[in-house]
Amino acid sequence: MSQFREWGVELIKKAATDLPADVESALKRSRDSEVPGSTAQNVLDNILTNIALARAESTPLCQDTGLVNFFVTAPSGTDFEALKGDLIAATREATKRGYLRPNVVQALTGKNTGDNVGENLPYFLFEVGQGPEIIVNVMLKGGGSENVGAQYRLPDARINAGRDLQGVERAMIDAVFNAQGFGCAPGVLGVCIGGDRAGSFMGAKKQLLRPIDDVNPDPELAAFEARLVEQCNKLGIGPMGFGGKNSVLAAKVGWLHRHTACFYVSLTYMCWANRRAKLIVADGKATIV
Amino acid sequence: MRKEPIRIQLPASKEQFRSLRAGDEVLLTGTLVTSRDMGHKLMVERHPEFLKPLLKGTVIYHCGPIVMEKEDGWKIISAGPTTSSREEPFQADVIAHYGIGGVIGKGGMGEKTSKAMVEHGAVYFHATGGAGALLAKRIIKVKDVHMLEEFGVPEAFWVLEVEDFPAVVTMDSIGGSLHRQILADSAARRQELLDL
């Protein structure tokens, strides 16, 4: 087995079984902020127990291991085709070893491919990086959370939203309300303002690669992210929709230039099982975090 | 103070399911069957007979598990609930036809299902979404599987033996629903926040 393929399997295993520490810490803070003895707190206790158990036993913490998304940054001159082939092989192997549920089906017949590989899947985004290292971020994106992603075209009179940050905020409040009962709360909001339709959704998904405690370098957006969490939590949906203070764990917001006639706001919703992991290969040595 | 969870042995009688109320915590022991989108479509369109004895008096678990085939049979690796509302168009018919006492899932279900639950004496059990590793521990045996080849692993009917499987009743057979209340409250908050 090629080295990259083996590293790829370890990367997927890490993402599926070991929730990042920043996500777990945010869930612990949520747990402590709910009313003692409430269903909301009990649900978060279950979630935290589940996270510890999955890590200890190297089992997937959620059975919906989602679609596999790879975000690769590598220096120019990298053999991207070979790298892609290795990561596809890693996806097949991880499925065989039970780290991934076979989730990929033919669009019309519903026939399961059995190995999480299919047309355009696993999903790849390649970028040429400035440094000498190869970085592979993997994100496991569950179906329930993907179903509640949304794109708004502002202005939108139905939700009283204009083409400004207040409008963006209102679109996201509406989207979080609509996610009730579908995506597993408290979730993380990946938000992109602007772009064309396709680019806007991709921009939103890329925001989810930022750790929960990452502070937006733009002070205006950093303040907006905090406000978005605060406002969405006023909905009172709570953990798993049982009511409570924590409907959203974090919001990550970016923007892209847009056509002057278009103003899109896109949400990619990530359930509390915010599964991501990063492989860094430098000087032939691999590190997975 | 939390009340002690109510223990239920599956299959159970209609009276037992009817006695449960929204808010009750339960521990389920016995045999249940998983089904999700493809299974529900099949049950409504074809009413397959082979499922009748399997489902009578027990519950359907909205779940697509991760399963591994070992030397001594199938083993459940991770098995939390999936979003139940996808089965909203089908559930009432399934409750009526197969005489199930309830479903386990996440997120709750709508008014059509609630009405069928009142009519036929069934309830909705809410399990913790995403807690696949934890809930798999309460599944002690895979007794059988149906439609595996046709549907694939997540969508197949897995017949499972569970022990002390934890859930909360969130919809009952007298029309009570915790989801309806939270939805109404959050809808009012949404109106305020959007200044509508």
Interface residues (C-beta under 8 A of the other chain):
Chain A: G37 T39 N42 V43 N46 I47 T49 N50 L53 A54 E57 T59 P60 L61 C62 Q63 D64 T65 G98 L100 R101 P102 N103 V105 G110 K111 N112 G114 G143 G144 N147 I159 N160 A161 R170 I173 D174 F177 Q180 G181 F182 C184 Q231 K234 L235 G236 I237 G238 M240 G241 F242 G243 C271 W272 A273
Chain B: M1 R2 M38 C63 G64 P65 I66 M68 I77 S78 A79 G80 T82 T83 S85 K106 G107 G108 H126 T128 G129 G130 A131 G132 A133 L134 L135 A136 K137 F151 G152 V153 P154 E155 P166 V168 L178 H179 I182 L183 D185 S186 A187 R189 R190 L193 L194 D195 L196
